[in-house]
Amino acid sequence: FHHVSKTGGTTLCTCGSLNGCKAPEKNCHESFDRPLWEGGYRRIASPQTCEAMAEYNKGLHITLEGDENFLFSGAPCPEFWNIIVLRDPIDRLISHLAMCYEYNQSSCLYSNTWPSPAEFMRPDWLFENQHIVTDNYLIRTLLGGAVFNLPLNAIGDEHLQ
């Protein structure tokens, strides 16, 4: 399934596992899968296409895998039953920030210093320091690596058609 961070992926993974799906142990994510909240691309050693992911999962008998990156080129993948859970974008962002704060994860804010909640909850700080997760995150994840990594305010009407 396409796992947009903070939209119910853990619940979907748990439901699938309880109903007989075989999933990677780390919340339905393989070791090469990681959220790209700061931008970037899939790890070189990871499957880069729908076909490669299908072969990888087949080799390990995986029947449920949560991909927490942007979609592969050519997605939705015809090799899979494709699932996505959507959430109000503001609620998703607040949940993301709450997770970062709760677990004191400066790594998920990708900041050299841990800002106070009063600072990292300010829209100007978020857009300057966290534009990937604050500026049309869902659109970025659905349209692939080139769109995912666009600068702040670069998502336009052409991406929303």
OpenMM code with the backbone's topology and positions (N, CA, C; nanometers):
from openmm import Vec3, app, unit

residues = "PHE HIS HIS VAL SER LYS THR GLY GLY THR THR LEU CYS THR CYS GLY SER LEU ASN GLY CYS LYS ALA PRO GLU LYS ASN CYS HIS GLU SER PHE ASP ARG PRO LEU TRP GLU GLY GLY TYR ARG ARG ILE ALA SER PRO GLN THR CYS GLU ALA MET ALA GLU TYR ASN LYS GLY LEU HIS ILE THR LEU GLU GLY ASP GLU ASN PHE LEU PHE SER GLY ALA PRO CYS PRO GLU PHE TRP ASN ILE ILE VAL LEU ARG ASP PRO ILE ASP ARG LEU ILE SER HIS LEU ALA MET CYS TYR GLU TYR ASN GLN SER SER CYS LEU TYR SER ASN THR TRP PRO SER PRO ALA GLU PHE MET ARG PRO ASP TRP LEU PHE GLU ASN GLN HIS ILE VAL THR ASP ASN TYR LEU ILE ARG THR LEU LEU GLY GLY ALA VAL PHE ASN LEU PRO LEU ASN ALA ILE GLY ASP GLU HIS LEU GLN".split()
positions = [
    Vec3(0.0843, -0.1184, 0.0000),
    Vec3(0.0000, 0.0000, 0.0000),
    Vec3(0.0874, 0.1228, 0.0000),
    Vec3(0.0360, 0.2315, -0.0539),
    Vec3(0.1094, 0.3578, -0.0525),
    Vec3(0.0851, 0.4214, 0.0830),
    Vec3(0.1907, 0.4280, 0.1648),
    Vec3(0.1790, 0.4779, 0.3010),
    Vec3(0.2210, 0.6241, 0.3055),
    Vec3(0.1235, 0.7119, 0.3063),
    Vec3(0.1500, 0.8535, 0.3287),
    Vec3(0.1669, 0.8685, 0.4794),
    Vec3(0.2824, 0.9164, 0.5228),
    Vec3(0.3121, 0.9250, 0.6658),
    Vec3(0.1986, 0.9897, 0.7444),
    Vec3(0.1651, 0.9277, 0.8572),
    Vec3(0.0668, 0.9790, 0.9519),
    Vec3(-0.0764, 0.9769, 0.8977),
    Vec3(-0.1087, 0.8735, 0.8181),
    Vec3(-0.2450, 0.8611, 0.7665),
    Vec3(-0.3083, 0.7256, 0.7978),
    Vec3(-0.2550, 0.6515, 0.8920),
    Vec3(-0.3175, 0.5252, 0.9300),
    Vec3(-0.2432, 0.4017, 0.8833),
    Vec3(-0.1191, 0.4146, 0.8455),
    Vec3(-0.0419, 0.3007, 0.7967),
    Vec3(-0.0241, 0.1908, 0.8991),
    Vec3(-0.0025, 0.2266, 1.0244),
    Vec3(0.0140, 0.1254, 1.1283),
    Vec3(-0.1142, 0.0450, 1.1444),
    Vec3(-0.2277, 0.1123, 1.1413),
    Vec3(-0.3568, 0.0432, 1.1519),
    Vec3(-0.3779, -0.0492, 1.0329),
    Vec3(-0.3499, -0.0011, 0.9129),
    Vec3(-0.3662, -0.0836, 0.7936),
    Vec3(-0.2735, -0.2050, 0.7985),
    Vec3(-0.1500, -0.1850, 0.8403),
    Vec3(-0.0543, -0.2950, 0.8525),
    Vec3(-0.1022, -0.3982, 0.9538),
    Vec3(-0.1479, -0.3539, 1.0687),
    Vec3(-0.1963, -0.4441, 1.1736),
    Vec3(-0.3171, -0.5240, 1.1249),
    Vec3(-0.4117, -0.4567, 1.0607),
    Vec3(-0.5306, -0.5264, 1.0087),
    Vec3(-0.4911, -0.6329, 0.9076),
    Vec3(-0.4006, -0.5980, 0.8165),
    Vec3(-0.3561, -0.6953, 0.7174),
    Vec3(-0.2882, -0.8146, 0.7809),
    Vec3(-0.1992, -0.7885, 0.8751),
    Vec3(-0.1276, -0.8982, 0.9431),
    Vec3(-0.2237, -0.9874, 1.0204),
    Vec3(-0.3212, -0.9279, 1.0888),
    Vec3(-0.4191, -1.0070, 1.1645),
    Vec3(-0.5089, -1.0907, 1.0737),
    Vec3(-0.5141, -1.0535, 0.9462),
    Vec3(-0.5984, -1.1259, 0.8514),
    Vec3(-0.5187, -1.2153, 0.7567),
    Vec3(-0.3958, -1.2479, 0.7960),
    Vec3(-0.3194, -1.3482, 0.7228),
    Vec3(-0.2197, -1.2970, 0.6214),
    Vec3(-0.2073, -1.1675, 0.6037),
    Vec3(-0.1074, -1.1155, 0.5109),
    Vec3(0.0316, -1.1317, 0.5715),
    Vec3(0.1297, -1.1574, 0.4873),
    Vec3(0.2686, -1.1640, 0.5330),
    Vec3(0.3344, -1.0309, 0.5006),
    Vec3(0.3829, -0.9649, 0.6036),
    Vec3(0.4399, -0.8311, 0.5879),
    Vec3(0.5781, -0.8255, 0.6518),
    Vec3(0.6627, -0.7329, 0.6074),
    Vec3(0.7896, -0.7110, 0.6771),
    Vec3(0.7617, -0.6754, 0.8235),
    Vec3(0.8536, -0.7114, 0.9105),
    Vec3(0.8322, -0.6948, 1.0551),
    Vec3(0.8241, -0.5498, 1.1007),
    Vec3(0.8919, -0.4598, 1.0354),
    Vec3(0.8974, -0.3199, 1.0799),
    Vec3(0.7781, -0.2413, 1.0259),
    Vec3(0.6596, -0.2655, 1.0841),
    Vec3(0.5399, -0.1896, 1.0480),
    Vec3(0.5110, -0.1951, 0.8981),
    Vec3(0.5303, -0.3124, 0.8398),
    Vec3(0.5073, -0.3375, 0.6966),
    Vec3(0.6114, -0.2721, 0.6062),
    Vec3(0.7248, -0.2285, 0.6609),
    Vec3(0.8289, -0.1647, 0.5809),
    Vec3(0.9541, -0.2503, 0.5796),
    Vec3(1.0106, -0.2684, 0.4622),
    Vec3(1.1407, -0.3331, 0.4517),
    Vec3(1.2484, -0.2368, 0.5007),
    Vec3(1.3666, -0.2907, 0.5277),
    Vec3(1.4740, -0.2089, 0.5858),
    Vec3(1.5160, -0.0942, 0.4945),
    Vec3(1.4988, -0.1091, 0.3643),
    Vec3(1.5393, -0.0030, 0.2721),
    Vec3(1.4342, 0.1078, 0.2608),
    Vec3(1.3155, 0.0828, 0.3127),
    Vec3(1.2073, 0.1804, 0.3008),
    Vec3(1.2126, 0.2761, 0.4197),
    Vec3(1.2144, 0.4029, 0.3893),
    Vec3(1.2173, 0.5042, 0.4953),
    Vec3(1.1434, 0.6269, 0.4461),
    Vec3(1.0821, 0.6992, 0.5359),
    Vec3(1.0161, 0.8219, 0.4935),
    Vec3(1.1198, 0.9240, 0.4474),
    Vec3(1.0836, 1.0016, 0.3499),
    Vec3(1.1744, 1.1026, 0.2940),
    Vec3(1.1225, 1.2422, 0.3254),
    Vec3(1.0992, 1.2680, 0.4519),
    Vec3(1.0400, 1.3945, 0.4928),
    Vec3(1.1252, 1.5146, 0.4547),
    Vec3(1.2534, 1.4948, 0.4382),
    Vec3(1.3425, 1.6048, 0.4025),
    Vec3(1.3626, 1.6156, 0.2521),
    Vec3(1.2992, 1.5264, 0.1748),
    Vec3(1.3219, 1.5191, 0.0312),
    Vec3(1.4218, 1.4088, 0.0022),
    Vec3(1.4549, 1.3917, -0.1212),
    Vec3(1.5514, 1.2898, -0.1601),
    Vec3(1.4875, 1.1815, -0.2459),
    Vec3(1.5599, 1.0723, -0.2599),
    Vec3(1.5181, 0.9647, -0.3490),
    Vec3(1.5311, 0.8302, -0.2791),
    Vec3(1.4737, 0.7292, -0.3404),
    Vec3(1.4831, 0.5936, -0.2867),
    Vec3(1.6295, 0.5515, -0.2788),
    Vec3(1.6601, 0.4679, -0.1814),
    Vec3(1.7955, 0.4155, -0.1693),
    Vec3(1.8292, 0.3330, -0.2937),
    Vec3(1.9509, 0.3443, -0.3393),
    Vec3(1.9954, 0.2766, -0.4615),
    Vec3(1.9703, 0.1264, -0.4538),
    Vec3(1.9919, 0.0656, -0.3388),
    Vec3(1.9783, -0.0799, -0.3242),
    Vec3(1.8327, -0.1261, -0.3177),
    Vec3(1.7380, -0.0338, -0.3177),
    Vec3(1.5970, -0.0723, -0.3068),
    Vec3(1.5347, -0.0880, -0.4455),
    Vec3(1.4249, -0.1632, -0.4551),
    Vec3(1.3540, -0.1717, -0.5839),
    Vec3(1.3151, -0.0312, -0.6313),
    Vec3(1.3318, -0.0059, -0.7606),
    Vec3(1.3072, 0.1265, -0.8165),
    Vec3(1.1848, 0.1319, -0.9075),
    Vec3(1.1240, 0.0160, -0.9336),
    Vec3(1.0083, 0.0104, -1.0232),
    Vec3(0.9023, -0.0815, -0.9632),
    Vec3(0.7816, -0.0725, -1.0176),
    Vec3(0.6738, -0.1628, -0.9757),
    Vec3(0.7169, -0.3084, -0.9957),
    Vec3(0.7737, -0.3366, -1.1120),
    Vec3(0.8148, -0.4731, -1.1437),
    Vec3(0.9199, -0.5248, -1.0466),
    Vec3(1.0188, -0.4419, -1.0148),
    Vec3(1.1245, -0.4835, -0.9226),
    Vec3(1.0687, -0.5069, -0.7819),
    Vec3(0.9758, -0.4226, -0.7389),
    Vec3(0.9149, -0.4421, -0.6068),
    Vec3(0.8325, -0.5702, -0.6047),
    Vec3(0.7605, -0.5987, -0.7129),
    Vec3(0.6809, -0.7213, -0.7210),
    Vec3(0.7715, -0.8444, -0.7117),
    Vec3(0.8831, -0.8425, -0.7823),
    Vec3(0.9774, -0.9554, -0.7776),
    Vec3(1.0378, -0.9700, -0.6381),
    Vec3(1.0739, -0.8603, -0.5771),
    Vec3(1.1301, -0.8624, -0.4422),
    Vec3(1.0302, -0.9243, -0.3445),
    Vec3(0.9062, -0.8752, -0.3473),
    Vec3(0.8039, -0.9272, -0.2560),
    Vec3(0.7737, -1.0744, -0.2833),
    Vec3(0.7704, -1.1122, -0.4097),
    Vec3(0.7446, -1.2518, -0.4455),
    Vec3(0.8535, -1.3429, -0.3896),
    Vec3(0.9781, -1.2996, -0.4006),
    Vec3(1.0901, -1.3795, -0.3507),
    Vec3(1.0848, -1.4033, -0.2007),
    Vec3(1.0275, -1.3109, -0.1277),
    Vec3(1.0181, -1.3239, 0.0184),
    Vec3(0.8779, -1.3621, 0.0641),
    Vec3(0.7888, -1.3890, -0.0299),
    Vec3(0.6491, -1.4266, -0.0014),
    Vec3(0.5759, -1.3164, 0.0765),
    Vec3(0.6111, -1.1918, 0.0501),
    Vec3(0.5465, -1.0774, 0.1141),
    Vec3(0.4167, -1.0476, 0.0388),
    Vec3(0.3072, -1.0394, 0.1125),
    Vec3(0.1777, -1.0093, 0.0506),
    Vec3(0.1228, -0.8722, 0.0920),
    Vec3(0.1893, -0.8048, 0.1854),
    Vec3(0.1495, -0.6699, 0.2264),
    Vec3(0.2751, -0.5902, 0.2563),
    Vec3(0.2936, -0.4814, 0.1836),
    Vec3(0.4116, -0.3978, 0.2034),
    Vec3(0.3693, -0.2528, 0.1961),
    Vec3(0.4111, -0.1745, 0.2938),
    Vec3(0.3790, -0.0324, 0.2963),
    Vec3(0.4954, 0.0479, 0.2432),
    Vec3(0.4766, 0.1140, 0.1323),
    Vec3(0.5815, 0.1940, 0.0701),
    Vec3(0.5672, 0.3383, 0.1178),
    Vec3(0.6598, 0.3825, 0.2026),
    Vec3(0.6502, 0.5164, 0.2635),
    Vec3(0.7383, 0.6171, 0.1896),
    Vec3(0.7375, 0.6072, 0.0598),
    Vec3(0.8072, 0.7017, -0.0260),
    Vec3(0.7063, 0.7603, -0.1235),
    Vec3(0.7550, 0.8277, -0.2251),
    Vec3(0.6687, 0.8705, -0.3350),
    Vec3(0.6415, 0.7493, -0.4232),
    Vec3(0.5353, 0.7568, -0.5020),
    Vec3(0.4989, 0.6444, -0.5879),
    Vec3(0.6043, 0.6190, -0.6950),
    Vec3(0.6153, 0.4917, -0.7337),
    Vec3(0.7017, 0.4546, -0.8450),
    Vec3(0.6506, 0.5181, -0.9737),
    Vec3(0.7388, 0.5383, -1.0689),
    Vec3(0.6969, 0.5781, -1.2021),
    Vec3(0.6074, 0.4669, -1.2572),
    Vec3(0.4978, 0.5032, -1.3183),
    Vec3(0.4061, 0.4030, -1.3715),
    Vec3(0.3010, 0.3559, -1.2730),
    Vec3(0.3052, 0.4079, -1.1517),
    Vec3(0.2071, 0.3686, -1.0498),
    Vec3(0.0730, 0.4337, -1.0812),
    Vec3(-0.0362, 0.3764, -1.0366),
    Vec3(-0.0428, 0.2619, -0.9474),
    Vec3(0.0040, 0.1341, -1.0186),
    Vec3(0.0723, 0.0517, -0.9436),
    Vec3(0.1347, -0.0682, -0.9984),
    Vec3(0.0296, -0.1743, -1.0301),
    Vec3(0.0249, -0.2205, -1.1539),
    Vec3(-0.0736, -0.3228, -1.1900),
    Vec3(-0.0453, -0.4585, -1.1238),
    Vec3(0.0755, -0.4765, -1.0707),
    Vec3(0.1111, -0.6023, -1.0039),
    Vec3(0.0475, -0.6162, -0.8660),
    Vec3(-0.0054, -0.5090, -0.8117),
    Vec3(-0.0554, -0.5071, -0.6747),
    Vec3(-0.2011, -0.4640, -0.6680),
    Vec3(-0.2642, -0.4969, -0.5575),
    Vec3(-0.3870, -0.4290, -0.5194),
    Vec3(-0.3386, -0.3017, -0.4517),
    Vec3(-0.3715, -0.1886, -0.5055),
    Vec3(-0.3207, -0.0611, -0.4560),
    Vec3(-0.4180, -0.0006, -0.3566),
    Vec3(-0.3652, 0.0370, -0.2401),
    Vec3(-0.4457, 0.0944, -0.1321),
    Vec3(-0.3772, 0.2220, -0.0842),
    Vec3(-0.4573, 0.3229, -0.0544),
    Vec3(-0.4055, 0.4446, 0.0074),
    Vec3(-0.5098, 0.4932, 0.1077),
    Vec3(-0.4632, 0.5398, 0.2218),
    Vec3(-0.5506, 0.5991, 0.3218),
    Vec3(-0.5243, 0.7494, 0.3183),
    Vec3(-0.6304, 0.8271, 0.3072),
    Vec3(-0.6159, 0.9724, 0.3024),
    Vec3(-0.6590, 1.0343, 0.4349),
    Vec3(-0.6008, 1.1474, 0.4649),
    Vec3(-0.6308, 1.2191, 0.5880),
    Vec3(-0.6276, 1.3681, 0.5583),
    Vec3(-0.7074, 1.4448, 0.6286),
    Vec3(-0.7039, 1.5891, 0.6127),
    Vec3(-0.5579, 1.6348, 0.6248),
    Vec3(-0.5081, 1.7159, 0.5303),
    Vec3(-0.3659, 1.7513, 0.5306),
    Vec3(-0.3198, 1.8277, 0.6544),
    Vec3(-0.4046, 1.9107, 0.7115),
    Vec3(-0.3654, 1.9828, 0.8332),
    Vec3(-0.3574, 1.8860, 0.9512),
    Vec3(-0.4562, 1.7970, 0.9641),
    Vec3(-0.4516, 1.6957, 1.0699),
    Vec3(-0.3282, 1.6071, 1.0553),
    Vec3(-0.2936, 1.5719, 0.9300),
    Vec3(-0.1759, 1.4890, 0.9054),
    Vec3(-0.0494, 1.5612, 0.9497),
    Vec3(-0.0390, 1.6877, 0.9148),
    Vec3(0.0793, 1.7654, 0.9527),
    Vec3(0.0896, 1.7796, 1.1045),
    Vec3(-0.0195, 1.8082, 1.1702),
    Vec3(-0.0177, 1.8208, 1.3167),
    Vec3(0.0226, 1.6887, 1.3807),
    Vec3(-0.0273, 1.5781, 1.3284),
    Vec3(0.0115, 1.4466, 1.3796),
    Vec3(0.1610, 1.4224, 1.3592),
    Vec3(0.2124, 1.4613, 1.2443),
    Vec3(0.3552, 1.4471, 1.2158),
    Vec3(0.4387, 1.5270, 1.3159),
    Vec3(0.4002, 1.6529, 1.3361),
    Vec3(0.4747, 1.7380, 1.4293),
    Vec3(0.4643, 1.6868, 1.5727),
    Vec3(0.3457, 1.6379, 1.6105),
    Vec3(0.3282, 1.5825, 1.7453),
    Vec3(0.4174, 1.4609, 1.7650),
    Vec3(0.4291, 1.3749, 1.6625),
    Vec3(0.5166, 1.2586, 1.6719),
    Vec3(0.6619, 1.3026, 1.6909),
    Vec3(0.7046, 1.4000, 1.6130),
    Vec3(0.8419, 1.4498, 1.6250),
    Vec3(0.8685, 1.5004, 1.7663),
    Vec3(0.7746, 1.5759, 1.8189),
    Vec3(0.7914, 1.6336, 1.9516),
    Vec3(0.7826, 1.5272, 2.0602),
    Vec3(0.6833, 1.4393, 2.0504),
    Vec3(0.6633, 1.3369, 2.1528),
    Vec3(0.7863, 1.2486, 2.1701),
    Vec3(0.8473, 1.2122, 2.0604),
    Vec3(0.9627, 1.1230, 2.0676),
    Vec3(1.0940, 1.1994, 2.0612),
    Vec3(1.0869, 1.3323, 2.0686),
    Vec3(1.2049, 1.4181, 2.0650),
    Vec3(1.2931, 1.3817, 1.9462),
    Vec3(1.2291, 1.3646, 1.8311),
    Vec3(1.2998, 1.3229, 1.7111),
    Vec3(1.3373, 1.4439, 1.6272),
    Vec3(1.4494, 1.5042, 1.6578),
    Vec3(1.4928, 1.6149, 1.5736),
    Vec3(1.5206, 1.5641, 1.4332),
    Vec3(1.5493, 1.4331, 1.4200),
    Vec3(1.5756, 1.3785, 1.2870),
    Vec3(1.4535, 1.3881, 1.1973),
    Vec3(1.3326, 1.3842, 1.2531),
    Vec3(1.2162, 1.3932, 1.1644),
    Vec3(1.1833, 1.5376, 1.1309),
    Vec3(1.2469, 1.6320, 1.1970),
    Vec3(1.2349, 1.7723, 1.1577),
    Vec3(1.3550, 1.8165, 1.0746),
    Vec3(1.4574, 1.7320, 1.0652),
    Vec3(1.5774, 1.7608, 0.9880),
    Vec3(1.6285, 1.9017, 1.0130),
    Vec3(1.6497, 1.9269, 1.1393),
    Vec3(1.7001, 2.0553, 1.1831),
    Vec3(1.8224, 2.0290, 1.2697),
    Vec3(1.9229, 2.1142, 1.2612),
    Vec3(2.0444, 2.0944, 1.3406),
    Vec3(2.0209, 2.1137, 1.4889),
    Vec3(1.9231, 2.1940, 1.5237),
    Vec3(1.8895, 2.2156, 1.6637),
    Vec3(1.7426, 2.1821, 1.6840),
    Vec3(1.7102, 2.1369, 1.8031),
    Vec3(1.5715, 2.1016, 1.8330),
    Vec3(1.4966, 2.2294, 1.8661),
    Vec3(1.4066, 2.2736, 1.7768),
    Vec3(1.3320, 2.3963, 1.8050),
    Vec3(1.2232, 2.3714, 1.9084),
    Vec3(1.1824, 2.4768, 1.9738),
    Vec3(1.0718, 2.4653, 2.0688),
    Vec3(0.9416, 2.4512, 1.9903),
    Vec3(0.8368, 2.3955, 2.0532),
    Vec3(0.7072, 2.3870, 1.9843),
    Vec3(0.6588, 2.5235, 1.9351),
    Vec3(0.6838, 2.6273, 2.0114),
    Vec3(0.6416, 2.7603, 1.9688),
    Vec3(0.7086, 2.7997, 1.8377),
    Vec3(0.8295, 2.7492, 1.8155),
    Vec3(0.9005, 2.7805, 1.6917),
    Vec3(0.8587, 2.6871, 1.5781),
    Vec3(0.8617, 2.5550, 1.6012),
    Vec3(0.8360, 2.4649, 1.4888),
    Vec3(0.6889, 2.4563, 1.4502),
    Vec3(0.6003, 2.5151, 1.5259),
    Vec3(0.4587, 2.5196, 1.4870),
    Vec3(0.4246, 2.6471, 1.4083),
    Vec3(0.5206, 2.7360, 1.3935),
    Vec3(0.4966, 2.8582, 1.3166),
    Vec3(0.5015, 2.8263, 1.1670),
    Vec3(0.4021, 2.8678, 1.0892),
    Vec3(0.4042, 2.8394, 0.9456),
    Vec3(0.5317, 2.8872, 0.8756),
    Vec3(0.5827, 3.0048, 0.9092),
    Vec3(0.7035, 3.0528, 0.8415),
    Vec3(0.8223, 2.9608, 0.8675),
    Vec3(0.8376, 2.9108, 0.9917),
    Vec3(0.9471, 2.8177, 1.0219),
    Vec3(0.9266, 2.6872, 0.9455),
    Vec3(0.8039, 2.6370, 0.9456),
    Vec3(0.7754, 2.5105, 0.8768),
    Vec3(0.8034, 2.5205, 0.7272),
    Vec3(0.7555, 2.6255, 0.6627),
    Vec3(0.7780, 2.6377, 0.5189),
    Vec3(0.9254, 2.6581, 0.4859),
    Vec3(0.9971, 2.7298, 0.5709),
    Vec3(1.1396, 2.7517, 0.5459),
    Vec3(1.2216, 2.6251, 0.5709),
    Vec3(1.1856, 2.5482, 0.6730),
    Vec3(1.2674, 2.4344, 0.7142),
    Vec3(1.2101, 2.2980, 0.6772),
    Vec3(1.0820, 2.2896, 0.6506),
    Vec3(1.0154, 2.1609, 0.6284),
    Vec3(0.9196, 2.1655, 0.5104),
    Vec3(0.9583, 2.2249, 0.3997),
    Vec3(0.8614, 2.2459, 0.2927),
    Vec3(0.8099, 2.1154, 0.2320),
    Vec3(0.8865, 2.0077, 0.2334),
    Vec3(0.8380, 1.8810, 0.1754),
    Vec3(0.7125, 1.8344, 0.2486),
    Vec3(0.7152, 1.8341, 0.3828),
    Vec3(0.5990, 1.7832, 0.4581),
    Vec3(0.4878, 1.8863, 0.4755),
    Vec3(0.5150, 2.0133, 0.4445),
    Vec3(0.4133, 2.1159, 0.4658),
    Vec3(0.3513, 2.1688, 0.3374),
    Vec3(0.4189, 2.1557, 0.2261),
    Vec3(0.3732, 2.2139, 0.1004),
    Vec3(0.3236, 2.1040, 0.0057),
    Vec3(0.1938, 2.0708, 0.0163),
    Vec3(0.1312, 1.9718, -0.0716),
    Vec3(0.1971, 1.8340, -0.0629),
    Vec3(0.2154, 1.7855, 0.0591),
    Vec3(0.2834, 1.6565, 0.0793),
    Vec3(0.2141, 1.5424, 0.0051),
    Vec3(0.0824, 1.5352, 0.0098),
    Vec3(0.0120, 1.4272, -0.0588),
    Vec3(0.0374, 1.4325, -0.2092),
    Vec3(0.0255, 1.5489, -0.2699),
    Vec3(0.0511, 1.5625, -0.4135),
    Vec3(0.1940, 1.5205, -0.4449),
    Vec3(0.2884, 1.5614, -0.3628),
    Vec3(0.4285, 1.5240, -0.3836),
    Vec3(0.4449, 1.3719, -0.3829),
    Vec3(0.3824, 1.3032, -0.2876),
    Vec3(0.4005, 1.1577, -0.2793),
    Vec3(0.3326, 1.0851, -0.3942),
    Vec3(0.2224, 1.1387, -0.4447),
    Vec3(0.1480, 1.0717, -0.5512),
    Vec3(0.2103, 1.0898, -0.6893),
    Vec3(0.2866, 1.1966, -0.7107),
    Vec3(0.3348, 1.2272, -0.8452),
    Vec3(0.4813, 1.1911, -0.8691),
    Vec3(0.5446, 1.1201, -0.7773),
    Vec3(0.6783, 1.0682, -0.8038),
    Vec3(0.7913, 1.1607, -0.7637),
    Vec3(0.9136, 1.1098, -0.7823),
    Vec3(1.0343, 1.1755, -0.7338),
    Vec3(1.0575, 1.3156, -0.7856),
    Vec3(1.0304, 1.3401, -0.9124),
    Vec3(1.0555, 1.4733, -0.9681),
    Vec3(0.9678, 1.5788, -0.9015),
    Vec3(0.8406, 1.5471, -0.8813),
    Vec3(0.7491, 1.6410, -0.8160),
    Vec3(0.7746, 1.6427, -0.6653),
    Vec3(0.8033, 1.5276, -0.6069),
    Vec3(0.8272, 1.5188, -0.4629),
    Vec3(0.9354, 1.6172, -0.4186),
    Vec3(1.0371, 1.6335, -0.4988),
    Vec3(1.1525, 1.7141, -0.4605),
    Vec3(1.1489, 1.8586, -0.5109),
    Vec3(1.0358, 1.9028, -0.5627),
    Vec3(1.0264, 2.0413, -0.6080),
    Vec3(1.0429, 2.1382, -0.4904),
    Vec3(1.0906, 2.2593, -0.5186),
    Vec3(1.1047, 2.3581, -0.4109),
    Vec3(0.9694, 2.4087, -0.3612),
    Vec3(0.9740, 2.4844, -0.2537),
    Vec3(0.8558, 2.5451, -0.1940),
    Vec3(0.7789, 2.6259, -0.2985),
    Vec3(0.6479, 2.6112, -0.2969),
    Vec3(0.5559, 2.6837, -0.3844),
    Vec3(0.5657, 2.6463, -0.5320),
    Vec3(0.6330, 2.5365, -0.5645),
    Vec3(0.6468, 2.4958, -0.7057),
    Vec3(0.5317, 2.4039, -0.7502),
    Vec3(0.4514, 2.3531, -0.6578),
    Vec3(0.3363, 2.2719, -0.6961),
    Vec3(0.2313, 2.3668, -0.7530),
    Vec3(0.1911, 2.3425, -0.8774),
    Vec3(0.0986, 2.4333, -0.9441),
    Vec3(-0.0227, 2.3609, -0.9996),
    Vec3(-0.1029, 2.4345, -1.0731),
    Vec3(-0.2251, 2.3792, -1.1319),
    Vec3(-0.1964, 2.2553, -1.2156),
    Vec3(-0.0839, 2.2524, -1.2867),
    Vec3(-0.0507, 2.1381, -1.3714),
    Vec3(-0.0348, 2.0089, -1.2901),
    Vec3(-0.0028, 2.0208, -1.1630),
    Vec3(0.0115, 1.9026, -1.0761),
    Vec3(-0.1209, 1.8592, -1.0156),
    Vec3(-0.2181, 1.9452, -1.0217),
    Vec3(-0.3474, 1.9179, -0.9572),
    Vec3(-0.4534, 1.8708, -1.0558),
    Vec3(-0.4214, 1.8613, -1.1828),
    Vec3(-0.5179, 1.8181, -1.2851),
    Vec3(-0.5370, 1.6691, -1.2838),
] * unit.nanometer
topology = app.Topology()
chain = topology.addChain("A")
for resn in residues:
    res = topology.addResidue(resn, chain)
    for name in ("N", "CA", "C"):
        topology.addAtom(name, app.Element.getBySymbol(name[0]), res)
